[in-house]
Structures are given as C-alpha cells and as structure tokens.
Amino acid sequence: MSGRRSGGARLLASPSALIGLAGIAAIVLLAALAPLLPLSDPLAQQPYGTLAGPSLASWLGTDNQGRDVLSRVIFGAQTSLLISLVSIGLAMVLGTLLGVVAGYYRGYAEVAIMRVADSLMAFPSLILGVAIMAILGSGTEKVILCLTIVMTPRFVRIAYGSAMAVRVKEYIEAAQAVSAPFHRILAVHIVPNIFSEILVVAILWIGTAIQVEASLSFIGIGVSPPTPTWGNMIKSGLDYLPIAPWMALAPSAAIFLTIVFFNLVGDSIRDVVDPRHYG
C-alpha cells in the first residue's frame, strides 16, 4: 500500500503529469458539460454571419456557414473523445485477453492469435483504418469498431509478451499445482502484474486513436457532417485557410493539445511504474 502511495506521490510531484492531468480534466469537463454551457448551437447556421473573425460575441470566429467555431470545437470534443476512449477501452480488454491466452496456453492458440495480430500490425494504423472503413461505411459506431480492430493487435502484442514473462513465475506454478482455473489465474495473478504496463500504453495510444479518427473524418470516411468532429472541421476549414484560418487552426490546436496532454500523463506514469526510471 505504501508503494502505491509513493507511486502516486511521485506522479503528483511531476510537473509534466500535473500539466497533462489538468489539461485532460479541462477538456473532458468542457466536453461533458457542453450542453449546459452558454454556447451557440453547433449546428445552427447564420447566413449573415459567415466567416466572421474572432470577437467578444464569437471567441474563435464563425465558419463558412456562420456556425460558431468555439461551440463546434467543444461539441466536437464529445465525439472525438468518445470514439477514442471507447475504442481504446474495448481494444485494451479484448487485446489483453487474447494476448494472455496466447502467452499462457501457447500452442495452436498462440500461433493463431499472434499471426493474425502480426498481420494486422504490418499495416500502418491509418491505412488499415481506411481499408476497414471502406468495408464498414461511415458513422460513429463504425469508426469505434474500426479503431477497436486497428488498436487491438497492439494490446495483444504487449499482453502476450507480459504473459510470457509472468507465466514462469513461482506464484503461477503454485496456482497451477492446486488446479486453479484459468479465469482465477488470469484475474488474481496475471492481470494485476501486467496491468500497469497495459495502462501506460493505453493512455499513450489514446493520442494515436484521436489522430486516426480525425484523419478518417478528414478524408470523408469517418463521422459524417454536420456532426462536429475535429477532423471534419479541419477538412471544411482548409478551403478557407487564407481568409479564415481560425476554421482549421482551432480544431488542429485542440487535437495537438489533447495528444500532448495524454502523452505527458502516459510518460509520467511509465516513469513511475518502470523500476528502471526510479531504481
């Protein structure tokens, strides 16, 4: 218990972790409370207020249809974060289970699972995502499914390596000696010993999921307009970049800052849980 407290203290003592946590908290709160905030309707068009620059009435200006950019960035955070967090969560659970099964049982299970995982990992994330979306079609739920498929093999690989390392430990052999069922060995002995590593990569890969989601929306095969997402906001803003740069720069900054915040937290947690970093 003291180790956990000291680990938490080390994390909170890190300026990078504090900046990342504060940034993530701010973005999540803004996204969650968006319907309660005094914001314009992100879908409401104002034909006589198009391409208006930043002002007191519209802090980040308006787009080519007169929609408030700040409102669309905040409401777009709901969609982008929902897709990224849900897909990473699903991939973490599924990938960890498959990786542990492959590493624990070995044999045919190992060959089948790892060959599929390695085959999928041979493709860059965006290329694989484009191929999957070409089959599934556009839509929020389909983007979540796509990102889950893209990210799961990465968790499989991490969990597989970790399970291979712990399966030869004495406490695993002791559990096997008393004929403990696999689900008990998994829940009591394996997952607790690999969870910290899985958590670190999950946090770091949230940024990758955000990038892929934005890219899919940008090229028109992700979440369809008029639903605001950071990716389709950048796409619509590029045509007006010379005269209304805020249309593309605002969502681009949101993506950049969100990825930076998650990476700061992920790196800080890795520094805490990896003994090589603190002896």
N, C-alpha and C positions, 0 to 999 in steps of 0.2 A: 504494500500500500504506500509506503514511504517513497518507493521508487517511482510510482505513478505520480505522486505529488511533486517529487523533484523534477520529473519529466515535464509536468505541467508548468512548474515554476520556470524551468529553462525556456519553455516555449513562450511564456508570457514576458520573459525578460528579453526576448529577441525583438528589436525594433522592426525587423522585416516581417515577423509574424504579426505583430500588433498592427502594422500598416495594412497587411493583407486581410486580417480578420475584420478590421474596421471598414475597409473598402467593400468586402463581401457583404458584411452586415448592412451597410448603407444601400447597396444595390438590391439585395434581397428584400429589405424593408420597403424601398421605393416600389419595387415590382409588386409586392404583396398588397401594399396599401394604395396602389394606383387608383382603384375605383373610388376611394374615399378622399383623395387629394383634389384640390381645386384646379383640375386640369381640363383642357378642352377635350371634346370628343375626338379621339384619334382618327376616326373615320369621317368626321364632319368636314365637308368641302365648303370653302368660301371663295366663290369665283372672283370676287372683287378684292381679295387679299392674297393673291398668289405671289410667291417668290419675294415676300416681304422680309427684309433683313431683321436681325435680332433687335429687340426693343423691350421696353418695360412690359408691354402687353404680350409679347411673344419672345421669350428669352433667347430661343435658338432659331427664331425666324419661322417662316412657313415654307411649304413645298410648292410644287407646280400646280397643285390643286387647292391651295390655300389651307392645308391641314397643318396644325401646329406641330413643329418638329420635336420640341421637348416632350410633348404628350406622346408622340409616336415612339420616341426613344424609350420612354419609361414603360409604356404598354408593350413595346417590342421586347423589353427585358423579360416580361412574363413568359412570352412564347419561347424565346431563345434559352432562358434558364430552365424552363420546364422540360423542353426537349433534351437539353444536355444532361441535366441532373437525373431525369428518369432513365434515359438510355444508359448512362454510366452506372446507375444503380442496378439495372437489370443485367447489364454485361458483367458487373462485378460478381453478382450472385451466381449467374449461370456459368461464367468463366471459371470462378473459383471451384465450384462443384465439379465441373468437367476436368479441370486441371488436377484436383486432388484425386479423383477417381483414376485418372491416367497414371499419376505418380504412385498411388498406393497399390493398385491392383496389377500394374504393369501388363505384360502380355498383349492380347488382342485389343483390349480396351485402350492401352497406351498407344499402340500403333494406329488404330482408327482415329482416335481423338486428336493426336498430335499431327498426323498427316493432314487432316482437314484444317486444323488451326494453322499449321505452317503454310499450307497452300493459300489460305486467305490472307495471311500476313505478308505473302510475297508481293501483294499489290499495295501501292500507296493508298492511304485511307480515302483520299478524295476520289481517286479513280475507281476504287471498289464501291464507294458510296454512289457515284454516278451510275455505275452498272446496275446496282441494286434498285435505285430509284427508277431507272429506265424500265425495269420489270414491274415494280410496285405501283408506280404513278405518284403524283404529288399529294400532299396532305400531312397534317401534323402527326397523326398516328403512324403513318407510313415512314415519316422521317425518323420517328422514335425507333421503329422496327429496324430501319436501315442502319442507324447508328449503333443499335444493340448488336447487330450482326457484325458490323465493322470493328467494334471495340472488344467483343467477347474473346476472340483469339488471343489478344494481348494479355488479358487476365488469365486465360488458360495457360499461357507460357509461364507467367510469373508464379501461379499457383502450383503448376507442375514442378518447377524447379524447387520451390519451397517444400512441397510434399515429399519430394525425393530426399531432401536433406533431413526431414524430421522422421521419416518412416523407419530409420535405422536407430533411432534414439531408444534408450532403455525403457522409458515410460510407454512407448508404443509397443515394444516387445512384451512388456508386463501386461498391458491390456489385452494383447493377442493371446497371451498364455492363459488368461482366465476366460477366454472365448467371449470377450466383449464384442457386441455387434458393431458393424461399421458406422452406423449413424451416431453411436455413442463415442467411438474413437474420433470421428470427424468433429463432433460438437465439443468434446471435452479436451481432446489432446492436439488435434491438428489445427483447426481454425484459430483457436486462441494464440497459437505460436506463429502463425503466418499472417494474422490479421493486420498487424502494424504495417508490414510491407505492402499488403494489398491496399490498405487505406491511403498510403502515400501516393502510390501510382494512380489510384482512383482520383485523388484531388488534382494531381498533375495533368491527368488526361481529360479532366473537365474542360480545360482550355482547348485541347485538340477537338473535342466534341463541338464546342462553340464555333471553332474555325470551320469545321466540316459542315455544320448546319448552315452557317452564314454563306459558305461557298455554294451549297446546293440551292439555297434561296436566290443567291446572286445570279446563278446561271439559269434560273427559272424552273427547276425541277424539285424544289423544296416546298415550303409552305407558300400557298398561292396568295397573291394580293386579293383584296385590300388588307388582309390581316397583317398588322405591322410586325415585321421581324427586322433585326439589324441588317441581315443580308439583302432582303429585297428593298430596304431603304437606301442602301448604298447603290444598288443597281439603278433605281429610279433617279438617284442624285447625280450619277456620272454624266448624264446628258446635259445637266445644268451646272457642271462644276465651274466653268468660267464666270458665270453670273450669279450663282447661288451656291457657293462652296459649302455652306453650312448643311445643306441637304445630305451630302455624303460624309462630311467630316465629323458630324455629331455621332452617327452610329458607328463610324470607324473608331472614334475615340472610346466609345462605350465598349466595343469588342476588345480593344487594346488594353484598357484599364482592367476589365474583368479578367482577362487572361493573366495579366501581371499579378493581380491580387491573389488568384488561385495558385499561381506558381510560387509566390512568396510564401504562402501558407504551406504548400506541399514541400518546398525545400526546407522550411524551418522544422516541420515535423520529421522529415528524414534526418536532419541533423540531430534531433533529439533521440529518435528510436534506433539509429545506427550507431553501435558502440564505437565504430572507427572514428566517429566525429567527436566523441567526448571522453573516450578512454574507459 
